[in-house]
Amino acid sequence: MNEYINSLGALVGLNLNIPHIEVPTSISLIVIFGVLMLSMLLSFIMTKHEQV
């Protein structure tokens, strides 16, 4: 992805030189799962709170 951004910047005349960061797949999946669970929990709590 960074190569794409750097080459896009080169087309415009910018030297962006954005570094590349490797994130392990397991960490990425844990973060996605955590965000989904948190959003479901907050949605459930807010729905119960509004019904009272």
mmCIF file of the N, C-alpha and C atoms, coordinates in Angstrom:
data_MODEL
# 
_entry.id   MODEL 
# 
loop_
_atom_site.group_PDB 
_atom_site.id 
_atom_site.type_symbol 
_atom_site.label_atom_id 
_atom_site.label_alt_id 
_atom_site.label_comp_id 
_atom_site.label_asym_id 
_atom_site.label_entity_id 
_atom_site.label_seq_id 
_atom_site.pdbx_PDB_ins_code 
_atom_site.Cartn_x 
_atom_site.Cartn_y 
_atom_site.Cartn_z 
_atom_site.occupancy 
_atom_site.B_iso_or_equiv 
_atom_site.pdbx_formal_charge 
_atom_site.auth_seq_id 
_atom_site.auth_comp_id 
_atom_site.auth_asym_id 
_atom_site.auth_atom_id 
_atom_site.pdbx_PDB_model_num 
ATOM 1   N N  . MET A 1 1  ? 0.822   -1.189  0.000  1.00 0.00 ? 1  MET A N  1 
ATOM 2   C CA . MET A 1 1  ? 0.000   0.000   0.000  1.00 0.00 ? 1  MET A CA 1 
ATOM 3   C C  . MET A 1 1  ? 0.868   1.257   0.000  1.00 0.00 ? 1  MET A C  1 
ATOM 4   N N  . ASN A 1 2  ? 1.969   1.201   0.769  1.00 0.00 ? 2  ASN A N  1 
ATOM 5   C CA . ASN A 1 2  ? 2.841   2.369   0.841  1.00 0.00 ? 2  ASN A CA 1 
ATOM 6   C C  . ASN A 1 2  ? 3.482   2.684   -0.496 1.00 0.00 ? 2  ASN A C  1 
ATOM 7   N N  . GLU A 1 3  ? 3.802   1.625   -1.262 1.00 0.00 ? 3  GLU A N  1 
ATOM 8   C CA . GLU A 1 3  ? 4.381   1.865   -2.577 1.00 0.00 ? 3  GLU A CA 1 
ATOM 9   C C  . GLU A 1 3  ? 3.386   2.604   -3.455 1.00 0.00 ? 3  GLU A C  1 
ATOM 10  N N  . TYR A 1 4  ? 2.105   2.259   -3.316 1.00 0.00 ? 4  TYR A N  1 
ATOM 11  C CA . TYR A 1 4  ? 1.061   2.918   -4.093 1.00 0.00 ? 4  TYR A CA 1 
ATOM 12  C C  . TYR A 1 4  ? 0.968   4.392   -3.722 1.00 0.00 ? 4  TYR A C  1 
ATOM 13  N N  . ILE A 1 5  ? 0.987   4.677   -2.422 1.00 0.00 ? 5  ILE A N  1 
ATOM 14  C CA . ILE A 1 5  ? 0.898   6.067   -1.966 1.00 0.00 ? 5  ILE A CA 1 
ATOM 15  C C  . ILE A 1 5  ? 2.137   6.849   -2.391 1.00 0.00 ? 5  ILE A C  1 
ATOM 16  N N  . ASN A 1 6  ? 3.318   6.226   -2.250 1.00 0.00 ? 6  ASN A N  1 
ATOM 17  C CA . ASN A 1 6  ? 4.556   6.905   -2.638 1.00 0.00 ? 6  ASN A CA 1 
ATOM 18  C C  . ASN A 1 6  ? 4.576   7.187   -4.136 1.00 0.00 ? 6  ASN A C  1 
ATOM 19  N N  . SER A 1 7  ? 4.124   6.221   -4.966 1.00 0.00 ? 7  SER A N  1 
ATOM 20  C CA . SER A 1 7  ? 4.123   6.447   -6.410 1.00 0.00 ? 7  SER A CA 1 
ATOM 21  C C  . SER A 1 7  ? 3.059   7.461   -6.805 1.00 0.00 ? 7  SER A C  1 
ATOM 22  N N  . LEU A 1 8  ? 1.944   7.482   -6.091 1.00 0.00 ? 8  LEU A N  1 
ATOM 23  C CA . LEU A 1 8  ? 0.913   8.486   -6.362 1.00 0.00 ? 8  LEU A CA 1 
ATOM 24  C C  . LEU A 1 8  ? 1.441   9.881   -6.035 1.00 0.00 ? 8  LEU A C  1 
ATOM 25  N N  . GLY A 1 9  ? 2.169   9.989   -4.929 1.00 0.00 ? 9  GLY A N  1 
ATOM 26  C CA . GLY A 1 9  ? 2.788   11.267  -4.572 1.00 0.00 ? 9  GLY A CA 1 
ATOM 27  C C  . GLY A 1 9  ? 3.814   11.693  -5.590 1.00 0.00 ? 9  GLY A C  1 
ATOM 28  N N  . ALA A 1 10 ? 4.553   10.732  -6.155 1.00 0.00 ? 10 ALA A N  1 
ATOM 29  C CA . ALA A 1 10 ? 5.568   11.050  -7.168 1.00 0.00 ? 10 ALA A CA 1 
ATOM 30  C C  . ALA A 1 10 ? 4.920   11.609  -8.427 1.00 0.00 ? 10 ALA A C  1 
ATOM 31  N N  . LEU A 1 11 ? 3.716   11.140  -8.753 1.00 0.00 ? 11 LEU A N  1 
ATOM 32  C CA . LEU A 1 11 ? 3.001   11.669  -9.920 1.00 0.00 ? 11 LEU A CA 1 
ATOM 33  C C  . LEU A 1 11 ? 2.668   13.150  -9.735 1.00 0.00 ? 11 LEU A C  1 
ATOM 34  N N  . VAL A 1 12 ? 2.381   13.532  -8.505 1.00 0.00 ? 12 VAL A N  1 
ATOM 35  C CA . VAL A 1 12 ? 2.023   14.913  -8.209 1.00 0.00 ? 12 VAL A CA 1 
ATOM 36  C C  . VAL A 1 12 ? 3.268   15.773  -7.992 1.00 0.00 ? 12 VAL A C  1 
ATOM 37  N N  . GLY A 1 13 ? 4.418   15.106  -7.791 1.00 0.00 ? 13 GLY A N  1 
ATOM 38  C CA . GLY A 1 13 ? 5.651   15.841  -7.583 1.00 0.00 ? 13 GLY A CA 1 
ATOM 39  C C  . GLY A 1 13 ? 6.084   15.883  -6.132 1.00 0.00 ? 13 GLY A C  1 
ATOM 40  N N  . LEU A 1 14 ? 5.509   15.019  -5.306 1.00 0.00 ? 14 LEU A N  1 
ATOM 41  C CA . LEU A 1 14 ? 5.868   14.970  -3.885 1.00 0.00 ? 14 LEU A CA 1 
ATOM 42  C C  . LEU A 1 14 ? 6.711   13.744  -3.589 1.00 0.00 ? 14 LEU A C  1 
ATOM 43  N N  . ASN A 1 15 ? 7.670   13.868  -2.704 1.00 0.00 ? 15 ASN A N  1 
ATOM 44  C CA . ASN A 1 15 ? 8.463   12.730  -2.248 1.00 0.00 ? 15 ASN A CA 1 
ATOM 45  C C  . ASN A 1 15 ? 7.975   12.377  -0.844 1.00 0.00 ? 15 ASN A C  1 
ATOM 46  N N  . LEU A 1 16 ? 6.975   11.505  -0.745 1.00 0.00 ? 16 LEU A N  1 
ATOM 47  C CA . LEU A 1 16 ? 6.354   11.192  0.544  1.00 0.00 ? 16 LEU A CA 1 
ATOM 48  C C  . LEU A 1 16 ? 7.206   10.247  1.379  1.00 0.00 ? 16 LEU A C  1 
ATOM 49  N N  . ASN A 1 17 ? 7.746   9.196   0.757  1.00 0.00 ? 17 ASN A N  1 
ATOM 50  C CA . ASN A 1 17 ? 8.622   8.235   1.429  1.00 0.00 ? 17 ASN A CA 1 
ATOM 51  C C  . ASN A 1 17 ? 8.043   7.760   2.754  1.00 0.00 ? 17 ASN A C  1 
ATOM 52  N N  . ILE A 1 18 ? 6.829   7.197   2.719  1.00 0.00 ? 18 ILE A N  1 
ATOM 53  C CA . ILE A 1 18 ? 6.142   6.702   3.909  1.00 0.00 ? 18 ILE A CA 1 
ATOM 54  C C  . ILE A 1 18 ? 6.699   5.322   4.278  1.00 0.00 ? 18 ILE A C  1 
ATOM 55  N N  . PRO A 1 19 ? 7.107   5.107   5.538  1.00 0.00 ? 19 PRO A N  1 
ATOM 56  C CA . PRO A 1 19 ? 7.648   3.801   5.932  1.00 0.00 ? 19 PRO A CA 1 
ATOM 57  C C  . PRO A 1 19 ? 6.569   2.733   5.977  1.00 0.00 ? 19 PRO A C  1 
ATOM 58  N N  . HIS A 1 20 ? 6.997   1.486   5.882  1.00 0.00 ? 20 HIS A N  1 
ATOM 59  C CA . HIS A 1 20 ? 6.085   0.348   5.885  1.00 0.00 ? 20 HIS A CA 1 
ATOM 60  C C  . HIS A 1 20 ? 6.114   -0.319  7.255  1.00 0.00 ? 20 HIS A C  1 
ATOM 61  N N  . ILE A 1 21 ? 4.950   -0.591  7.825  1.00 0.00 ? 21 ILE A N  1 
ATOM 62  C CA . ILE A 1 21 ? 4.856   -1.240  9.130  1.00 0.00 ? 21 ILE A CA 1 
ATOM 63  C C  . ILE A 1 21 ? 4.149   -2.574  8.953  1.00 0.00 ? 21 ILE A C  1 
ATOM 64  N N  . GLU A 1 22 ? 4.794   -3.664  9.382  1.00 0.00 ? 22 GLU A N  1 
ATOM 65  C CA . GLU A 1 22 ? 4.195   -4.996  9.315  1.00 0.00 ? 22 GLU A CA 1 
ATOM 66  C C  . GLU A 1 22 ? 3.393   -5.259  10.589 1.00 0.00 ? 22 GLU A C  1 
ATOM 67  N N  . VAL A 1 23 ? 2.128   -5.641  10.425 1.00 0.00 ? 23 VAL A N  1 
ATOM 68  C CA . VAL A 1 23 ? 1.286   -6.010  11.559 1.00 0.00 ? 23 VAL A CA 1 
ATOM 69  C C  . VAL A 1 23 ? 0.920   -7.477  11.373 1.00 0.00 ? 23 VAL A C  1 
ATOM 70  N N  . PRO A 1 24 ? 1.215   -8.320  12.369 1.00 0.00 ? 24 PRO A N  1 
ATOM 71  C CA . PRO A 1 24 ? 0.876   -9.744  12.243 1.00 0.00 ? 24 PRO A CA 1 
ATOM 72  C C  . PRO A 1 24 ? -0.633  -9.938  12.077 1.00 0.00 ? 24 PRO A C  1 
ATOM 73  N N  . THR A 1 25 ? -0.992  -10.959 11.319 1.00 0.00 ? 25 THR A N  1 
ATOM 74  C CA . THR A 1 25 ? -2.401  -11.240 11.049 1.00 0.00 ? 25 THR A CA 1 
ATOM 75  C C  . THR A 1 25 ? -3.174  -11.490 12.337 1.00 0.00 ? 25 THR A C  1 
ATOM 76  N N  . SER A 1 26 ? -2.574  -12.200 13.285 1.00 0.00 ? 26 SER A N  1 
ATOM 77  C CA . SER A 1 26 ? -3.267  -12.505 14.538 1.00 0.00 ? 26 SER A CA 1 
ATOM 78  C C  . SER A 1 26 ? -3.613  -11.230 15.305 1.00 0.00 ? 26 SER A C  1 
ATOM 79  N N  . ILE A 1 27 ? -2.698  -10.275 15.341 1.00 0.00 ? 27 ILE A N  1 
ATOM 80  C CA . ILE A 1 27 ? -2.957  -9.004  16.045 1.00 0.00 ? 27 ILE A CA 1 
ATOM 81  C C  . ILE A 1 27 ? -4.086  -8.253  15.344 1.00 0.00 ? 27 ILE A C  1 
ATOM 82  N N  . SER A 1 28 ? -4.042  -8.240  14.030 1.00 0.00 ? 28 SER A N  1 
ATOM 83  C CA . SER A 1 28 ? -5.066  -7.551  13.259 1.00 0.00 ? 28 SER A CA 1 
ATOM 84  C C  . SER A 1 28 ? -6.450  -8.155  13.517 1.00 0.00 ? 28 SER A C  1 
ATOM 85  N N  . LEU A 1 29 ? -6.530  -9.477  13.510 1.00 0.00 ? 29 LEU A N  1 
ATOM 86  C CA . LEU A 1 29 ? -7.816  -10.144 13.751 1.00 0.00 ? 29 LEU A CA 1 
ATOM 87  C C  . LEU A 1 29 ? -8.315  -9.908  15.173 1.00 0.00 ? 29 LEU A C  1 
ATOM 88  N N  . ILE A 1 30 ? -7.410  -9.888  16.139 1.00 0.00 ? 30 ILE A N  1 
ATOM 89  C CA . ILE A 1 30 ? -7.804  -9.629  17.533 1.00 0.00 ? 30 ILE A CA 1 
ATOM 90  C C  . ILE A 1 30 ? -8.385  -8.223  17.666 1.00 0.00 ? 30 ILE A C  1 
ATOM 91  N N  . VAL A 1 31 ? -7.753  -7.245  17.026 1.00 0.00 ? 31 VAL A N  1 
ATOM 92  C CA . VAL A 1 31 ? -8.245  -5.863  17.089 1.00 0.00 ? 31 VAL A CA 1 
ATOM 93  C C  . VAL A 1 31 ? -9.616  -5.765  16.422 1.00 0.00 ? 31 VAL A C  1 
ATOM 94  N N  . ILE A 1 32 ? -9.784  -6.373  15.254 1.00 0.00 ? 32 ILE A N  1 
ATOM 95  C CA . ILE A 1 32 ? -11.075 -6.336  14.549 1.00 0.00 ? 32 ILE A CA 1 
ATOM 96  C C  . ILE A 1 32 ? -12.155 -7.007  15.391 1.00 0.00 ? 32 ILE A C  1 
ATOM 97  N N  . PHE A 1 33 ? -11.848 -8.176  15.953 1.00 0.00 ? 33 PHE A N  1 
ATOM 98  C CA . PHE A 1 33 ? -12.805 -8.891  16.790 1.00 0.00 ? 33 PHE A CA 1 
ATOM 99  C C  . PHE A 1 33 ? -13.171 -8.062  18.021 1.00 0.00 ? 33 PHE A C  1 
ATOM 100 N N  . GLY A 1 34 ? -12.189 -7.427  18.644 1.00 0.00 ? 34 GLY A N  1 
ATOM 101 C CA . GLY A 1 34 ? -12.448 -6.605  19.822 1.00 0.00 ? 34 GLY A CA 1 
ATOM 102 C C  . GLY A 1 34 ? -13.349 -5.419  19.512 1.00 0.00 ? 34 GLY A C  1 
ATOM 103 N N  . VAL A 1 35 ? -13.111 -4.762  18.375 1.00 0.00 ? 35 VAL A N  1 
ATOM 104 C CA . VAL A 1 35 ? -13.944 -3.619  17.985 1.00 0.00 ? 35 VAL A CA 1 
ATOM 105 C C  . VAL A 1 35 ? -15.375 -4.084  17.717 1.00 0.00 ? 35 VAL A C  1 
ATOM 106 N N  . LEU A 1 36 ? -15.534 -5.210  17.043 1.00 0.00 ? 36 LEU A N  1 
ATOM 107 C CA . LEU A 1 36 ? -16.878 -5.730  16.781 1.00 0.00 ? 36 LEU A CA 1 
ATOM 108 C C  . LEU A 1 36 ? -17.608 -6.087  18.073 1.00 0.00 ? 36 LEU A C  1 
ATOM 109 N N  . MET A 1 37 ? -16.917 -6.755  19.002 1.00 0.00 ? 37 MET A N  1 
ATOM 110 C CA . MET A 1 37 ? -17.545 -7.140  20.265 1.00 0.00 ? 37 MET A CA 1 
ATOM 111 C C  . MET A 1 37 ? -17.917 -5.909  21.095 1.00 0.00 ? 37 MET A C  1 
ATOM 112 N N  . LEU A 1 38 ? -17.026 -4.915  21.124 1.00 0.00 ? 38 LEU A N  1 
ATOM 113 C CA . LEU A 1 38 ? -17.306 -3.695  21.873 1.00 0.00 ? 38 LEU A CA 1 
ATOM 114 C C  . LEU A 1 38 ? -18.504 -2.950  21.284 1.00 0.00 ? 38 LEU A C  1 
ATOM 115 N N  . SER A 1 39 ? -18.574 -2.870  19.969 1.00 0.00 ? 39 SER A N  1 
ATOM 116 C CA . SER A 1 39 ? -19.701 -2.169  19.349 1.00 0.00 ? 39 SER A CA 1 
ATOM 117 C C  . SER A 1 39 ? -21.009 -2.913  19.584 1.00 0.00 ? 39 SER A C  1 
ATOM 118 N N  . MET A 1 40 ? -20.968 -4.246  19.549 1.00 0.00 ? 40 MET A N  1 
ATOM 119 C CA . MET A 1 40 ? -22.191 -5.014  19.829 1.00 0.00 ? 40 MET A CA 1 
ATOM 120 C C  . MET A 1 40 ? -22.628 -4.831  21.282 1.00 0.00 ? 40 MET A C  1 
ATOM 121 N N  . LEU A 1 41 ? -21.674 -4.853  22.201 1.00 0.00 ? 41 LEU A N  1 
ATOM 122 C CA . LEU A 1 41 ? -21.983 -4.680  23.620 1.00 0.00 ? 41 LEU A CA 1 
ATOM 123 C C  . LEU A 1 41 ? -22.565 -3.298  23.893 1.00 0.00 ? 41 LEU A C  1 
ATOM 124 N N  . LEU A 1 42 ? -21.936 -2.256  23.335 1.00 0.00 ? 42 LEU A N  1 
ATOM 125 C CA . LEU A 1 42 ? -22.443 -0.900  23.536 1.00 0.00 ? 42 LEU A CA 1 
ATOM 126 C C  . LEU A 1 42 ? -23.822 -0.720  22.907 1.00 0.00 ? 42 LEU A C  1 
ATOM 127 N N  . SER A 1 43 ? -24.045 -1.320  21.752 1.00 0.00 ? 43 SER A N  1 
ATOM 128 C CA . SER A 1 43 ? -25.350 -1.247  21.110 1.00 0.00 ? 43 SER A CA 1 
ATOM 129 C C  . SER A 1 43 ? -26.419 -1.918  21.980 1.00 0.00 ? 43 SER A C  1 
ATOM 130 N N  . PHE A 1 44 ? -26.076 -3.064  22.550 1.00 0.00 ? 44 PHE A N  1 
ATOM 131 C CA . PHE A 1 44 ? -27.011 -3.780  23.419 1.00 0.00 ? 44 PHE A CA 1 
ATOM 132 C C  . PHE A 1 44 ? -27.320 -2.961  24.665 1.00 0.00 ? 44 PHE A C  1 
ATOM 133 N N  . ILE A 1 45 ? -26.300 -2.364  25.279 1.00 0.00 ? 45 ILE A N  1 
ATOM 134 C CA . ILE A 1 45 ? -26.485 -1.568  26.493 1.00 0.00 ? 45 ILE A CA 1 
ATOM 135 C C  . ILE A 1 45 ? -27.323 -0.324  26.194 1.00 0.00 ? 45 ILE A C  1 
ATOM 136 N N  . MET A 1 46 ? -27.024 0.366   25.102 1.00 0.00 ? 46 MET A N  1 
ATOM 137 C CA . MET A 1 46 ? -27.765 1.586   24.759 1.00 0.00 ? 46 MET A CA 1 
ATOM 138 C C  . MET A 1 46 ? -29.224 1.278   24.428 1.00 0.00 ? 46 MET A C  1 
ATOM 139 N N  . THR A 1 47 ? -29.478 0.157   23.765 1.00 0.00 ? 47 THR A N  1 
ATOM 140 C CA . THR A 1 47 ? -30.855 -0.222  23.427 1.00 0.00 ? 47 THR A CA 1 
ATOM 141 C C  . THR A 1 47 ? -31.645 -0.529  24.699 1.00 0.00 ? 47 THR A C  1 
ATOM 142 N N  . LYS A 1 48 ? -31.046 -1.259  25.630 1.00 0.00 ? 48 LYS A N  1 
ATOM 143 C CA . LYS A 1 48 ? -31.719 -1.569  26.893 1.00 0.00 ? 48 LYS A CA 1 
ATOM 144 C C  . LYS A 1 48 ? -31.941 -0.283  27.698 1.00 0.00 ? 48 LYS A C  1 
ATOM 145 N N  . HIS A 1 49 ? -30.996 0.644   27.663 1.00 0.00 ? 49 HIS A N  1 
ATOM 146 C CA . HIS A 1 49 ? -31.108 1.900   28.409 1.00 0.00 ? 49 HIS A CA 1 
ATOM 147 C C  . HIS A 1 49 ? -32.237 2.763   27.853 1.00 0.00 ? 49 HIS A C  1 
ATOM 148 N N  . GLU A 1 50 ? -32.427 2.769   26.541 1.00 0.00 ? 50 GLU A N  1 
ATOM 149 C CA . GLU A 1 50 ? -33.469 3.594   25.915 1.00 0.00 ? 50 GLU A CA 1 
ATOM 150 C C  . GLU A 1 50 ? -34.861 3.023   26.146 1.00 0.00 ? 50 GLU A C  1 
ATOM 151 N N  . GLN A 1 51 ? -34.981 1.710   26.360 1.00 0.00 ? 51 GLN A N  1 
ATOM 152 C CA . GLN A 1 51 ? -36.291 1.091   26.557 1.00 0.00 ? 51 GLN A CA 1 
ATOM 153 C C  . GLN A 1 51 ? -36.847 1.370   27.939 1.00 0.00 ? 51 GLN A C  1 
ATOM 154 N N  . VAL A 1 52 ? -36.009 1.719   28.909 1.00 0.00 ? 52 VAL A N  1 
ATOM 155 C CA . VAL A 1 52 ? -36.460 1.945   30.290 1.00 0.00 ? 52 VAL A CA 1 
ATOM 156 C C  . VAL A 1 52 ? -37.108 3.288   30.427 1.00 0.00 ? 52 VAL A C  1 
# 
